[in-house]
Every structure is written in structure tokens, then in C-alpha cells.
Amino acid sequence: MFTLILATEAAASTPPGDAYQTVAYALLGLTMLITAIATLIITPGAPKH
């Protein structure tokens, strides 16, 4: 039984969905970068009050 538990842990060493989490973080970083660039472009043209 103990050997079966160890074999199961070795087979499932990475949690399921871990690849999707990496992709989600990469897309979040890309979105934040695009937002920062857009802010830098748009802000100087904003009307000053």
C-alpha cells in the first residue's frame, strides 16, 4: 500500500492545471505591459485642468 502511495505521488508531482496557471500569468503580464504603454501614450495628450 505504501509503495502504491509513493508511486501515485511520483506520477502526479505537478498539480493539474499548472500549465494553464503559467499561461494565465504570462497573459496577465502582457496585458499589464500593454496597459502601461497605452497609459504612457495617452496621458500626455490628456487635457490639463
PALO-682877 format. One record per atom (N, C-alpha, C): x, y, z; atom name; residue number from 1; residue in one letter. Coordinates in Angstrom, 2 decimals, padded with zeros to 5 digits. Example, Ala and Ser with C-alpha at 12.3 -4.5 7.8 and 13.67 -1.06 7.14 Angstrom:
% residues 2
<<013.19 -005.69 007.80> "N" 1 "a">
<<012.30 -004.50 007.80> "CA" 1 "a">
<<013.20 -003.30 007.80> "C" 1 "a">
<<012.85 -002.25 007.08> "N" 2 "s">
<<013.67 -001.06 007.14> "CA" 2 "s">
<<012.90 000.03 007.87> "C" 2 "s">
% end
This chain:
% residues 49
<<000.84 -001.19 000.00> "N" 1 "m">
<<000.00 000.00 000.00> "CA" 1 "m">
<<000.88 001.26 000.00> "C" 1 "m">
<<001.92 001.24 000.82> "N" 2 "f">
<<002.82 002.40 000.89> "CA" 2 "f">
<<003.52 002.64 -000.44> "C" 2 "f">
<<003.89 001.54 -001.13> "N" 3 "t">
<<004.53 001.66 -002.44> "CA" 3 "t">
<<003.56 002.27 -003.45> "C" 3 "t">
<<002.31 001.92 -003.38> "N" 4 "l">
<<001.30 002.47 -004.27> "CA" 4 "l">
<<001.12 003.96 -004.04> "C" 4 "l">
<<001.14 004.39 -002.79> "N" 5 "i">
<<001.02 005.81 -002.47> "CA" 5 "i">
<<002.23 006.57 -003.01> "C" 5 "i">
<<003.43 006.03 -002.84> "N" 6 "l">
<<004.63 006.68 -003.36> "CA" 6 "l">
<<004.62 006.76 -004.88> "C" 6 "l">
<<004.14 005.72 -005.54> "N" 7 "a">
<<004.07 005.71 -007.00> "CA" 7 "a">
<<003.06 006.75 -007.49> "C" 7 "a">
<<001.96 006.89 -006.79> "N" 8 "t">
<<000.95 007.88 -007.17> "CA" 8 "t">
<<001.49 009.30 -006.99> "C" 8 "t">
<<002.21 009.55 -005.91> "N" 9 "e">
<<002.79 010.87 -005.69> "CA" 9 "e">
<<003.86 011.20 -006.73> "C" 9 "e">
<<004.62 010.20 -007.13> "N" 10 "a">
<<005.66 010.42 -008.14> "CA" 10 "a">
<<005.04 010.70 -009.51> "C" 10 "a">
<<003.93 010.04 -009.81> "N" 11 "a">
<<003.28 010.24 -011.11> "CA" 11 "a">
<<002.60 011.60 -011.18> "C" 11 "a">
<<002.09 012.08 -010.06> "N" 12 "a">
<<001.37 013.35 -010.02> "CA" 12 "a">
<<002.18 014.38 -009.27> "C" 12 "a">
<<003.44 014.57 -009.68> "N" 13 "s">
<<004.31 015.50 -008.96> "CA" 13 "s">
<<003.91 016.96 -009.19> "C" 13 "s">
<<003.38 017.26 -010.37> "N" 14 "t">
<<002.91 018.62 -010.62> "CA" 14 "t">
<<001.40 018.64 -010.54> "C" 14 "t">
<<000.84 019.64 -009.89> "N" 15 "p">
<<-000.61 019.67 -009.75> "CA" 15 "p">
<<-001.28 019.90 -011.11> "C" 15 "p">
<<-002.46 019.34 -011.31> "N" 16 "p">
<<-003.14 019.53 -012.59> "CA" 16 "p">
<<-003.52 021.00 -012.78> "C" 16 "p">
<<-003.41 021.46 -014.00> "N" 17 "g">
<<-003.73 022.84 -014.30> "CA" 17 "g">
<<-002.56 023.79 -014.12> "C" 17 "g">
<<-001.39 023.26 -013.78> "N" 18 "d">
<<-000.23 024.11 -013.54> "CA" 18 "d">
<<000.22 024.82 -014.82> "C" 18 "d">
<<000.10 024.14 -015.96> "N" 19 "a">
<<000.48 024.76 -017.23> "CA" 19 "a">
<<-000.46 025.92 -017.55> "C" 19 "a">
<<-001.73 025.76 -017.25> "N" 20 "y">
<<-002.69 026.83 -017.51> "CA" 20 "y">
<<-002.42 028.04 -016.62> "C" 20 "y">
<<-001.97 027.80 -015.40> "N" 21 "q">
<<-001.64 028.89 -014.49> "CA" 21 "q">
<<-000.46 029.68 -015.03> "C" 21 "q">
<<000.52 029.00 -015.58> "N" 22 "t">
<<001.67 029.68 -016.17> "CA" 22 "t">
<<001.25 030.54 -017.34> "C" 22 "t">
<<000.39 030.01 -018.20> "N" 23 "v">
<<-000.11 030.77 -019.35> "CA" 23 "v">
<<-000.93 031.97 -018.87> "C" 23 "v">
<<-001.72 031.78 -017.83> "N" 24 "a">
<<-002.53 032.88 -017.31> "CA" 24 "a">
<<-001.66 034.00 -016.75> "C" 24 "a">
<<-000.58 033.65 -016.03> "N" 25 "y">
<<000.33 034.68 -015.52> "CA" 25 "y">
<<001.05 035.40 -016.65> "C" 25 "y">
<<001.43 034.66 -017.70> "N" 26 "a">
<<002.10 035.29 -018.84> "CA" 26 "a">
<<001.16 036.26 -019.55> "C" 26 "a">
<<-000.08 035.87 -019.72> "N" 27 "l">
<<-001.06 036.77 -020.36> "CA" 27 "l">
<<-001.37 037.97 -019.48> "C" 27 "l">
<<-001.40 037.77 -018.17> "N" 28 "l">
<<-001.62 038.89 -017.26> "CA" 28 "l">
<<-000.48 039.89 -017.35> "C" 28 "l">
<<000.75 039.40 -017.40> "N" 29 "g">
<<001.90 040.28 -017.54> "CA" 29 "g">
<<001.87 041.04 -018.86> "C" 29 "g">
<<001.50 040.36 -019.94> "N" 30 "l">
<<001.39 041.02 -021.24> "CA" 30 "l">
<<000.30 042.08 -021.22> "C" 30 "l">
<<-000.81 041.79 -020.60> "N" 31 "t">
<<-001.90 042.77 -020.50> "CA" 31 "t">
<<-001.46 043.99 -019.70> "C" 31 "t">
<<-000.75 043.77 -018.60> "N" 32 "m">
<<-000.29 044.90 -017.79> "CA" 32 "m">
<<000.73 045.74 -018.56> "C" 32 "m">
<<001.58 045.09 -019.35> "N" 33 "l">
<<002.56 045.82 -020.16> "CA" 33 "l">
<<001.87 046.68 -021.22> "C" 33 "l">
<<000.90 046.12 -021.89> "N" 34 "i">
<<000.15 046.88 -022.91> "CA" 34 "i">
<<-000.59 048.04 -022.26> "C" 34 "i">
<<-001.17 047.82 -021.10> "N" 35 "t">
<<-001.87 048.88 -020.38> "CA" 35 "t">
<<-000.92 050.00 -019.99> "C" 35 "t">
<<000.27 049.65 -019.53> "N" 36 "a">
<<001.25 050.67 -019.14> "CA" 36 "a">
<<001.71 051.48 -020.34> "C" 36 "a">
<<001.94 050.82 -021.47> "N" 37 "i">
<<002.35 051.54 -022.68> "CA" 37 "i">
<<001.24 052.46 -023.15> "C" 37 "i">
<<000.00 051.96 -023.15> "N" 38 "a">
<<-001.13 052.79 -023.57> "CA" 38 "a">
<<-001.30 053.99 -022.64> "C" 38 "a">
<<-001.08 053.80 -021.36> "N" 39 "t">
<<-001.19 054.90 -020.41> "CA" 39 "t">
<<-000.12 055.96 -020.68> "C" 39 "t">
<<001.09 055.53 -020.96> "N" 40 "l">
<<002.16 056.48 -021.26> "CA" 40 "l">
<<001.90 057.24 -022.56> "C" 40 "l">
<<001.25 056.60 -023.51> "N" 41 "i">
<<000.96 057.27 -024.78> "CA" 41 "i">
<<-000.20 058.24 -024.63> "C" 41 "i">
<<-001.24 057.85 -023.92> "N" 42 "i">
<<-002.47 058.65 -023.84> "CA" 42 "i">
<<-002.34 059.79 -022.83> "C" 42 "i">
<<-001.65 059.58 -021.73> "N" 43 "t">
<<-001.61 060.56 -020.64> "CA" 43 "t">
<<-001.08 061.92 -021.07> "C" 43 "t">
<<000.00 062.05 -021.85> "N" 44 "p">
<<000.47 063.39 -022.22> "CA" 44 "p">
<<-000.55 064.18 -023.06> "C" 44 "p">
<<-001.43 063.48 -023.77> "N" 45 "g">
<<-002.43 064.18 -024.59> "CA" 45 "g">
<<-003.70 064.51 -023.83> "C" 45 "g">
<<-003.78 064.13 -022.58> "N" 46 "a">
<<-004.98 064.41 -021.80> "CA" 46 "a">
<<-005.07 065.89 -021.50> "C" 46 "a">
<<-006.29 066.46 -021.54> "N" 47 "p">
<<-006.43 067.88 -021.23> "CA" 47 "p">
<<-006.06 068.18 -019.78> "C" 47 "p">
<<-005.35 069.22 -019.57> "N" 48 "k">
<<-004.95 069.60 -018.21> "CA" 48 "k">
<<-005.97 070.62 -017.66> "C" 48 "k">
<<-006.42 070.39 -016.46> "N" 49 "h">
<<-007.40 071.31 -015.85> "CA" 49 "h">
<<-006.77 072.08 -014.73> "C" 49 "h">
% end
